[in-house]
């Protein structure tokens, strides 16, 4: 990343006055901004490719014409052709001019198709158009304060459910649970487990299915998400899990738990410190809290070289921070960072906190906290 400084001169009054900008630096920065524009457009078209199933249709096809790709995907050729050209100039799809055919390299398919599971980055890029839909409301918040509530994000629950399902289907049972010493054994023996901010409940349903002798409780304040969680539990015929609509800043009456989990759910709470205090109060003396949340520093300068940091601060401004402020909350933000997380966990009553990680998960930190 290039940092530019405008040269200045000092007037007799001691006030700094800008001089003419360096032409080479202006040209360099213009190139960077045009690249940003192009990549933003590519992100949007990549989301379209995921949602329409075009990447999945291209996967495994030999070099094909736009007609053939459209037929394979069951879509309109004219739109498919324009999308293929956008993907070609972005370097995502390869075009052969002689036969006017298009091809998705297997190396690209490994990161862009549903078959890629948790590695599917095209799914992640759906956040860009979703956030863009609320730009007008966010601009108003800059002037008027307050925030945009969850009702403004019509696709958010479905998108988060898709993201968490990809991750949890691939890693929850075999790789994430083992990060907590002894948890697998305790779950097999049978304990009470709560998942706070459970959303559509897929992670908890996976755990309930894998550990039939444990008792699972999911809490979220969005009724629509809880309805989805209950339907999945019914479809799986799970008798050891229940979901309740509840603000997790108040867990009174829920009893105590041997384990509590939170999957990317703490930083956008209205009052996260209160939530963490409630978690600590409702754990067994030998209980454990597994908090999965964004891995970043609390200091912005430490995040300058973090490749996904612009996304963290953007999604914070346009979702996580604003939904908290809409509830009269603290607006903690997505990039609250390790330092703040450790400080807040300690203040809530956790005396033993360890941060674990998975080698191929560059987004999340895994906080294992005990009272």
C-alpha positions as a Markdown table, in Angstrom:
| # | Residue | x | y | z |
|---|---|---|---|---|
| 1 | Unk | 0.0 | 0.0 | 0.0 |
| 2 | Unk | 1.3 | 3.5 | -1.0 |
| 3 | Unk | 1.0 | 6.4 | 1.4 |
| 4 | Unk | 1.1 | 9.9 | -0.1 |
| 5 | Unk | 1.8 | 13.1 | 1.6 |
| 6 | Unk | 0.9 | 16.5 | 0.1 |
| 7 | Unk | 3.9 | 18.8 | 0.3 |
| 8 | Unk | 3.3 | 22.0 | 2.3 |
| 9 | Unk | 4.8 | 25.4 | 2.9 |
| 10 | Unk | 4.4 | 27.5 | 6.0 |
| 11 | Unk | 3.0 | 31.0 | 5.8 |
| 12 | Unk | 4.1 | 33.9 | 7.9 |
| 13 | Unk | 1.1 | 33.2 | 10.2 |
| 14 | Unk | 2.4 | 29.7 | 10.9 |
| 15 | Unk | -0.4 | 28.1 | 8.9 |
| 16 | Unk | 0.5 | 25.2 | 6.6 |
| 17 | Unk | -0.6 | 25.8 | 3.0 |
| 18 | Unk | -0.7 | 22.9 | 0.5 |
| 19 | Unk | 1.6 | 23.2 | -2.5 |
| 20 | Unk | 0.9 | 21.5 | -5.9 |
| 21 | Unk | 0.6 | 17.7 | -5.7 |
| 22 | Unk | 3.2 | 15.5 | -7.1 |
| 23 | Unk | 2.0 | 14.5 | -10.6 |
| 24 | Unk | 3.5 | 11.0 | -10.5 |
| 25 | Unk | 1.8 | 10.2 | -7.2 |
| 26 | Unk | -1.5 | 11.5 | -8.5 |
| 27 | Unk | -1.2 | 9.2 | -11.5 |
| 28 | Unk | -0.3 | 6.3 | -9.3 |
| 29 | Unk | -3.2 | 6.8 | -7.0 |
| 30 | Unk | -5.6 | 7.3 | -9.9 |
| 31 | Unk | -4.5 | 3.8 | -11.1 |
| 32 | Unk | -5.1 | 2.4 | -7.7 |
| 33 | Unk | -8.6 | 3.8 | -7.6 |
| 34 | Unk | -9.5 | 2.6 | -11.1 |
| 35 | Unk | -8.3 | -0.8 | -10.0 |
| 36 | Unk | -10.6 | -0.6 | -7.0 |
| 37 | Unk | -13.5 | 0.3 | -9.3 |
| 38 | Unk | -12.8 | -2.7 | -11.6 |
| 39 | Unk | -12.4 | -5.1 | -8.7 |
| 40 | Unk | -15.7 | -3.8 | -7.1 |
| 41 | Unk | -17.5 | -4.5 | -10.4 |
| 42 | Unk | -15.9 | -7.9 | -10.6 |
| 43 | Unk | -17.1 | -8.7 | -7.0 |
| 44 | Unk | -20.6 | -7.8 | -8.1 |
| 45 | Unk | -20.5 | -10.0 | -11.1 |
| 46 | Unk | -19.0 | -12.8 | -9.2 |
| 47 | Unk | -21.9 | -12.7 | -6.8 |
| 48 | Unk | -24.2 | -12.9 | -9.8 |
| 49 | Unk | -22.4 | -15.9 | -11.0 |
| 50 | Unk | -22.8 | -17.6 | -7.7 |
| 51 | Unk | -26.5 | -16.8 | -7.3 |
| 52 | Unk | -27.4 | -17.8 | -10.8 |
| 53 | Unk | -25.4 | -21.1 | -10.6 |
| 54 | Unk | -23.2 | -20.1 | -13.6 |
| 55 | Unk | -20.0 | -21.1 | -11.9 |
| 56 | Unk | -21.5 | -24.5 | -11.1 |
| 57 | Unk | -22.7 | -24.9 | -14.7 |
| 58 | Unk | -19.2 | -24.1 | -16.0 |
| 59 | Unk | -17.5 | -26.5 | -13.7 |
| 60 | Unk | -16.5 | -29.5 | -15.7 |
| 61 | Unk | -17.8 | -28.2 | -19.0 |
| 62 | Unk | -15.3 | -28.3 | -21.9 |
| 63 | Unk | -14.7 | -25.0 | -23.7 |
| 64 | Unk | -18.3 | -24.0 | -24.6 |
| 65 | Unk | -20.1 | -21.2 | -26.4 |
| 66 | Unk | -22.3 | -18.8 | -24.5 |
| 67 | Unk | -25.3 | -20.7 | -25.9 |
| 68 | Unk | -24.0 | -23.9 | -24.5 |
| 69 | Unk | -23.3 | -22.4 | -21.1 |
| 70 | Unk | -26.7 | -20.8 | -21.0 |
| 71 | Unk | -28.4 | -24.1 | -21.8 |
| 72 | Unk | -26.4 | -25.9 | -19.1 |
| 73 | Unk | -27.4 | -23.3 | -16.6 |
| 74 | Unk | -31.0 | -22.9 | -17.8 |
| 75 | Unk | -30.5 | -19.2 | -18.2 |
| 76 | Unk | -31.0 | -16.5 | -20.9 |
| 77 | Unk | -28.1 | -16.5 | -23.4 |
| 78 | Unk | -27.8 | -12.7 | -23.8 |
| 79 | Unk | -27.3 | -12.2 | -20.1 |
| 80 | Unk | -25.0 | -15.2 | -19.9 |
| 81 | Unk | -22.8 | -13.9 | -22.8 |
| 82 | Unk | -22.4 | -10.5 | -21.2 |
| 83 | Unk | -21.5 | -12.1 | -17.8 |
| 84 | Unk | -19.0 | -14.4 | -19.5 |
| 85 | Unk | -17.3 | -11.4 | -21.1 |
| 86 | Unk | -17.1 | -9.6 | -17.7 |
| 87 | Unk | -15.5 | -12.7 | -16.2 |
| 88 | Unk | -13.1 | -12.9 | -19.2 |
| 89 | Unk | -11.7 | -9.4 | -18.8 |
| 90 | Unk | -11.5 | -10.0 | -15.1 |
| 91 | Unk | -9.3 | -13.1 | -15.7 |
| 92 | Unk | -11.7 | -15.5 | -14.1 |
| 93 | Unk | -13.0 | -17.2 | -17.2 |
| 94 | Unk | -10.8 | -18.0 | -20.2 |
| 95 | Unk | -12.0 | -17.1 | -23.7 |
| 96 | Unk | -10.9 | -18.8 | -27.0 |
| 97 | Unk | -11.6 | -16.4 | -29.8 |
| 98 | Unk | -11.3 | -19.0 | -32.6 |
| 99 | Unk | -14.3 | -21.0 | -31.5 |
| 100 | Unk | -15.8 | -18.2 | -29.4 |
| 101 | Unk | -15.8 | -20.5 | -26.4 |
| 102 | Unk | -15.4 | -20.0 | -22.7 |
| 103 | Unk | -13.8 | -22.2 | -20.0 |
| 104 | Unk | -13.5 | -22.0 | -16.2 |
| 105 | Unk | -10.1 | -23.4 | -15.1 |
| 106 | Unk | -10.2 | -26.1 | -12.5 |
| 107 | Unk | -8.0 | -23.9 | -10.2 |
| 108 | Unk | -10.7 | -21.2 | -10.3 |
| 109 | Unk | -13.6 | -23.6 | -9.9 |
| 110 | Unk | -11.9 | -24.8 | -6.7 |
| 111 | Unk | -12.7 | -21.4 | -5.2 |
| 112 | Unk | -15.9 | -20.4 | -7.0 |
| 113 | Unk | -18.3 | -23.4 | -7.0 |
| 114 | Unk | -20.7 | -24.8 | -4.4 |
| 115 | Unk | -18.7 | -28.0 | -4.7 |
| 116 | Unk | -15.8 | -26.1 | -3.1 |
| 117 | Unk | -17.7 | -25.9 | 0.2 |
| 118 | Unk | -16.1 | -23.7 | 2.8 |
| 119 | Unk | -13.5 | -22.6 | 0.1 |
| 120 | Unk | -16.2 | -21.0 | -2.0 |
| 121 | Unk | -15.2 | -17.4 | -2.2 |
| 122 | Unk | -17.9 | -16.5 | -4.7 |
| 123 | Unk | -20.4 | -17.0 | -1.9 |
| 124 | Unk | -18.5 | -14.6 | 0.3 |
| 125 | Unk | -18.8 | -11.9 | -2.4 |
| 126 | Unk | -22.5 | -11.8 | -2.1 |
| 127 | Unk | -21.9 | -9.4 | 0.8 |
| 128 | Unk | -21.0 | -6.6 | -1.6 |
| 129 | Unk | -24.4 | -6.2 | -3.3 |
| 130 | Unk | -26.2 | -6.9 | -0.1 |
| 131 | Unk | -24.4 | -4.0 | 1.7 |
| 132 | Unk | -24.8 | -1.7 | -1.3 |
| 133 | Unk | -28.5 | -2.0 | -0.9 |
| 134 | Unk | -28.4 | -0.1 | 2.4 |
| 135 | Unk | -26.0 | 2.7 | 1.3 |
| 136 | Unk | -28.6 | 5.4 | 1.3 |
| 137 | Unk | -29.7 | 4.6 | 4.8 |
| 138 | Unk | -26.1 | 4.4 | 6.0 |
| 139 | Unk | -25.4 | 7.8 | 4.5 |
| 140 | Unk | -28.4 | 9.2 | 6.4 |
| 141 | Unk | -27.0 | 7.7 | 9.6 |
| 142 | Unk | -23.7 | 9.6 | 9.1 |
| 143 | Unk | -25.7 | 12.9 | 9.3 |
| 144 | Unk | -28.5 | 11.9 | 11.7 |
| 145 | Unk | -26.9 | 9.2 | 13.9 |
| 146 | Unk | -28.7 | 6.0 | 15.0 |
| 147 | Unk | -28.5 | 2.9 | 12.9 |
| 148 | Unk | -30.3 | 0.6 | 10.5 |
| 149 | Unk | -32.0 | -2.4 | 12.1 |
| 150 | Unk | -31.9 | -6.0 | 10.9 |
| 151 | Unk | -35.1 | -5.4 | 9.0 |
| 152 | Unk | -33.1 | -3.4 | 6.5 |
| 153 | Unk | -31.0 | -6.5 | 5.5 |
| 154 | Unk | -33.5 | -8.8 | 3.9 |
| 155 | Unk | -31.0 | -11.3 | 2.7 |
| 156 | Unk | -28.6 | -11.2 | 5.7 |
| 157 | Unk | -29.9 | -14.2 | 7.6 |
| 158 | Unk | -29.9 | -16.4 | 4.5 |
| 159 | Unk | -26.4 | -15.3 | 3.5 |
| 160 | Unk | -25.0 | -15.8 | 7.0 |
| 161 | Unk | -26.7 | -19.2 | 7.2 |
| 162 | Unk | -25.1 | -20.2 | 3.9 |
| 163 | Unk | -21.6 | -19.0 | 5.0 |
| 164 | Unk | -21.8 | -20.7 | 8.4 |
| 165 | Unk | -23.2 | -23.9 | 6.9 |
| 166 | Unk | -20.2 | -24.1 | 4.5 |
| 167 | Unk | -17.8 | -23.6 | 7.4 |
| 168 | Unk | -19.5 | -25.8 | 10.0 |
| 169 | Unk | -20.3 | -28.7 | 7.6 |
| 170 | Unk | -16.6 | -28.9 | 6.8 |
| 171 | Unk | -15.0 | -28.2 | 10.1 |
| 172 | Unk | -17.3 | -27.9 | 13.2 |
| 173 | Unk | -17.2 | -31.5 | 14.4 |
| 174 | Unk | -13.8 | -32.6 | 13.3 |
| 175 | Unk | -11.7 | -29.5 | 13.7 |
| 176 | Unk | -13.4 | -26.8 | 15.7 |
| 177 | Unk | -14.8 | -28.8 | 18.7 |
| 178 | Unk | -11.3 | -30.4 | 19.2 |
| 179 | Unk | -9.9 | -26.9 | 19.8 |
| 180 | Unk | -11.5 | -27.1 | 23.2 |
| 181 | Unk | -9.7 | -29.6 | 25.4 |
| 182 | Unk | -12.1 | -32.2 | 26.8 |
| 183 | Unk | -15.2 | -30.8 | 25.1 |
| 184 | Unk | -15.8 | -33.8 | 22.8 |
| 185 | Unk | -15.7 | -36.2 | 25.7 |
| 186 | Unk | -18.1 | -34.0 | 27.8 |
| 187 | Unk | -20.5 | -33.7 | 24.9 |
| 188 | Unk | -20.5 | -37.5 | 24.4 |
| 189 | Unk | -21.2 | -38.0 | 28.2 |
| 190 | Unk | -24.0 | -35.4 | 28.1 |
| 191 | Unk | -24.0 | -31.7 | 29.1 |
| 192 | Unk | -26.3 | -28.7 | 28.6 |
| 193 | Unk | -25.1 | -26.5 | 25.7 |
| 194 | Unk | -26.3 | -23.0 | 24.7 |
| 195 | Unk | -25.6 | -21.2 | 21.4 |
| 196 | Unk | -26.1 | -17.4 | 21.7 |
| 197 | Unk | -27.1 | -15.5 | 18.6 |
| 198 | Unk | -27.7 | -18.8 | 16.9 |
| 199 | Unk | -29.3 | -17.4 | 13.8 |
| 200 | Unk | -30.9 | -20.2 | 11.7 |
| 201 | Unk | -29.4 | -22.7 | 14.1 |
| 202 | Unk | -27.5 | -25.0 | 11.7 |
| 203 | Unk | -24.4 | -25.3 | 13.9 |
| 204 | Unk | -26.4 | -26.3 | 16.9 |
| 205 | Unk | -28.4 | -28.8 | 14.9 |
| 206 | Unk | -25.2 | -30.4 | 13.7 |
| 207 | Unk | -24.0 | -30.7 | 17.3 |
| 208 | Unk | -27.3 | -32.1 | 18.5 |
| 209 | Unk | -27.2 | -34.7 | 15.8 |
| 210 | Unk | -23.6 | -35.7 | 16.6 |
| 211 | Unk | -24.1 | -35.7 | 20.4 |
| 212 | Unk | -27.5 | -37.2 | 21.2 |
| 213 | Unk | -26.8 | -37.5 | 24.9 |
| 214 | Unk | -26.3 | -33.7 | 25.3 |
| 215 | Unk | -29.1 | -31.1 | 25.6 |
| 216 | Unk | -28.9 | -28.1 | 23.2 |
| 217 | Unk | -30.5 | -24.7 | 23.5 |
| 218 | Unk | -30.3 | -22.0 | 20.8 |
| 219 | Unk | -31.2 | -18.3 | 21.4 |
| 220 | Unk | -31.7 | -15.5 | 18.9 |
| 221 | Unk | -33.9 | -12.4 | 19.0 |
| 222 | Unk | -35.0 | -12.8 | 15.4 |
| 223 | Unk | -38.2 | -14.9 | 15.1 |
| 224 | Unk | -37.8 | -15.7 | 11.4 |
| 225 | Unk | -34.3 | -17.2 | 12.0 |
| 226 | Unk | -35.6 | -19.2 | 14.9 |
| 227 | Unk | -38.4 | -20.6 | 12.8 |
| 228 | Unk | -35.9 | -21.8 | 10.2 |
| 229 | Unk | -33.8 | -23.4 | 13.0 |
| 230 | Unk | -36.9 | -25.2 | 14.4 |
| 231 | Unk | -37.9 | -26.5 | 10.9 |
| 232 | Unk | -34.4 | -28.0 | 10.3 |
| 233 | Unk | -34.4 | -29.6 | 13.8 |
| 234 | Unk | -37.9 | -31.2 | 13.0 |
| 235 | Unk | -36.6 | -32.4 | 9.6 |
| 236 | Unk | -33.7 | -34.1 | 11.3 |
| 237 | Unk | -36.0 | -35.5 | 14.0 |
| 238 | Unk | -33.8 | -34.0 | 16.8 |
| 239 | Unk | -35.3 | -34.4 | 20.2 |
| 240 | Unk | -32.4 | -32.9 | 22.1 |
| 241 | Unk | -32.4 | -29.3 | 20.8 |
| 242 | Unk | -34.8 | -26.4 | 21.2 |
| 243 | Unk | -34.7 | -22.8 | 19.9 |
| 244 | Unk | -36.2 | -19.8 | 21.7 |
| 245 | Unk | -36.6 | -16.1 | 20.7 |
| 246 | Unk | -34.5 | -14.2 | 23.3 |
| 247 | Unk | -32.3 | -11.2 | 23.7 |
| 248 | Unk | -29.1 | -12.9 | 24.9 |
| 249 | Unk | -28.2 | -9.9 | 27.0 |
| 250 | Unk | -30.6 | -11.5 | 29.5 |
| 251 | Unk | -30.2 | -15.3 | 30.0 |
| 252 | Unk | -32.1 | -15.3 | 33.3 |
| 253 | Unk | -34.2 | -18.4 | 33.8 |
| 254 | Unk | -32.3 | -20.5 | 31.3 |
| 255 | Unk | -30.2 | -22.4 | 33.9 |
| 256 | Unk | -26.5 | -23.2 | 33.7 |
| 257 | Unk | -24.6 | -24.8 | 30.9 |
| 258 | Unk | -21.5 | -26.9 | 30.6 |
| 259 | Unk | -20.7 | -25.1 | 27.3 |
| 260 | Unk | -21.8 | -22.0 | 25.6 |
| 261 | Unk | -20.9 | -21.1 | 22.0 |
| 262 | Unk | -21.1 | -18.0 | 19.9 |
| 263 | Unk | -20.4 | -18.1 | 16.2 |
| 264 | Unk | -19.6 | -14.7 | 14.8 |
| 265 | Unk | -22.4 | -13.2 | 17.0 |
| 266 | Unk | -20.9 | -11.2 | 19.9 |
| 267 | Unk | -19.5 | -8.1 | 18.1 |
| 268 | Unk | -22.8 | -7.0 | 16.6 |
| 269 | Unk | -24.8 | -7.3 | 19.9 |
| 270 | Unk | -26.4 | -4.1 | 21.2 |
| 271 | Unk | -24.6 | -4.6 | 24.5 |
| 272 | Unk | -21.8 | -7.1 | 24.1 |
| 273 | Unk | -20.3 | -6.6 | 27.5 |
| 274 | Unk | -23.6 | -7.4 | 29.1 |
| 275 | Unk | -23.9 | -10.5 | 26.9 |
| 276 | Unk | -20.4 | -11.7 | 28.0 |
| 277 | Unk | -21.3 | -11.2 | 31.6 |
| 278 | Unk | -24.4 | -13.3 | 31.1 |
| 279 | Unk | -22.4 | -16.0 | 29.5 |
| 280 | Unk | -20.0 | -16.1 | 32.4 |
| 281 | Unk | -22.9 | -16.2 | 35.0 |
| 282 | Unk | -24.6 | -19.1 | 33.3 |
| 283 | Unk | -21.7 | -21.4 | 32.9 |
| 284 | Unk | -21.0 | -24.4 | 35.2 |
| 285 | Unk | -17.9 | -23.9 | 37.4 |
| 286 | Unk | -16.0 | -26.1 | 35.0 |
| 287 | Unk | -17.9 | -24.9 | 31.9 |
| 288 | Unk | -16.3 | -23.4 | 28.8 |
| 289 | Unk | -17.2 | -20.6 | 26.4 |
| 290 | Unk | -16.2 | -21.0 | 22.7 |
| 291 | Unk | -16.4 | -17.6 | 21.0 |
| 292 | Unk | -15.7 | -17.6 | 17.3 |
| 293 | Unk | -15.2 | -14.0 | 16.0 |
| 294 | Unk | -13.3 | -11.9 | 13.5 |
| 295 | Unk | -9.5 | -12.1 | 13.8 |
| 296 | Unk | -8.0 | -8.6 | 13.7 |
| 297 | Unk | -6.2 | -6.2 | 15.9 |
| 298 | Unk | -8.0 | -3.5 | 17.9 |
| 299 | Unk | -5.5 | -1.0 | 16.6 |
| 300 | Unk | -6.2 | 0.1 | 13.0 |
| 301 | Unk | -2.5 | 0.6 | 12.1 |
| 302 | Unk | -1.9 | -3.1 | 12.8 |
| 303 | Unk | -4.5 | -4.0 | 10.3 |
| 304 | Unk | -3.2 | -2.0 | 7.3 |
| 305 | Unk | -1.4 | -5.0 | 5.8 |
| 306 | Unk | -4.3 | -7.4 | 6.6 |
| 307 | Unk | -5.7 | -8.2 | 3.1 |
| 308 | Unk | -9.3 | -8.4 | 4.2 |
| 309 | Unk | -9.2 | -5.4 | 6.6 |
| 310 | Unk | -11.1 | -3.1 | 4.2 |
| 311 | Unk | -14.0 | -5.6 | 4.1 |
| 312 | Unk | -14.0 | -5.8 | 8.0 |
| 313 | Unk | -14.4 | -2.1 | 8.4 |
| 314 | Unk | -16.9 | -1.9 | 5.5 |
| 315 | Unk | -19.2 | -4.6 | 6.8 |
| 316 | Unk | -18.8 | -3.0 | 10.3 |
| 317 | Unk | -20.0 | 0.4 | 9.1 |
| 318 | Unk | -22.7 | -1.0 | 6.9 |
| 319 | Unk | -24.0 | -3.8 | 9.1 |
| 320 | Unk | -22.5 | -4.9 | 12.4 |
| 321 | Unk | -22.0 | -1.5 | 13.9 |
| 322 | Unk | -25.2 | 0.0 | 12.6 |
| 323 | Unk | -27.5 | -2.8 | 13.7 |
| 324 | Unk | -26.1 | -2.4 | 17.2 |
| 325 | Unk | -26.7 | 1.4 | 17.2 |
| 326 | Unk | -30.2 | 0.9 | 15.8 |
| 327 | Unk | -31.0 | -1.0 | 19.1 |
| 328 | Unk | -29.5 | 1.9 | 21.2 |
| 329 | Unk | -26.4 | -0.2 | 21.6 |
| 330 | Unk | -22.7 | 0.3 | 21.9 |
| 331 | Unk | -21.8 | -0.1 | 18.2 |
| 332 | Unk | -18.7 | -2.2 | 19.0 |
| 333 | Unk | -18.0 | -3.0 | 15.4 |
| 334 | Unk | -16.7 | -6.0 | 13.4 |
| 335 | Unk | -13.0 | -5.1 | 13.9 |
| 336 | Unk | -13.1 | -4.9 | 17.7 |
| 337 | Unk | -10.0 | -7.0 | 17.7 |
| 338 | Unk | -8.1 | -9.4 | 19.9 |
| 339 | Unk | -7.1 | -6.8 | 22.5 |
| 340 | Unk | -10.6 | -5.5 | 23.1 |
| 341 | Unk | -12.0 | -9.0 | 23.1 |
| 342 | Unk | -9.5 | -10.2 | 25.7 |
| 343 | Unk | -10.2 | -7.1 | 27.8 |
| 344 | Unk | -14.0 | -7.6 | 27.7 |
| 345 | Unk | -13.8 | -11.3 | 28.4 |
| 346 | Unk | -11.6 | -10.6 | 31.5 |
| 347 | Unk | -14.0 | -7.9 | 32.7 |
| 348 | Unk | -17.0 | -10.3 | 32.3 |
| 349 | Unk | -15.3 | -12.8 | 34.6 |
| 350 | Unk | -13.2 | -15.1 | 32.5 |
| 351 | Unk | -9.9 | -15.7 | 34.1 |
| 352 | Unk | -8.6 | -18.3 | 31.6 |
| 353 | Unk | -8.7 | -17.3 | 28.0 |
| 354 | Unk | -6.8 | -19.0 | 25.1 |
| 355 | Unk | -6.9 | -18.0 | 21.5 |
| 356 | Unk | -6.8 | -20.9 | 19.0 |
| 357 | Unk | -6.8 | -20.9 | 15.3 |
| 358 | Unk | -7.3 | -23.1 | 12.3 |
| 359 | Unk | -4.5 | -23.0 | 9.6 |
| 360 | Unk | -6.8 | -22.5 | 6.7 |
| 361 | Unk | -9.2 | -20.1 | 8.4 |
| 362 | Unk | -7.8 | -16.7 | 7.9 |
| 363 | Unk | -10.9 | -14.8 | 9.0 |
| 364 | Unk | -11.7 | -16.1 | 12.5 |
| 365 | Unk | -10.1 | -16.3 | 15.9 |
| 366 | Unk | -11.3 | -19.1 | 18.3 |
| 367 | Unk | -11.5 | -17.8 | 21.9 |
| 368 | Unk | -11.7 | -20.6 | 24.5 |
| 369 | Unk | -12.7 | -18.9 | 27.7 |
| 370 | Unk | -13.2 | -20.4 | 31.2 |
| 371 | Unk | -14.4 | -18.6 | 34.4 |
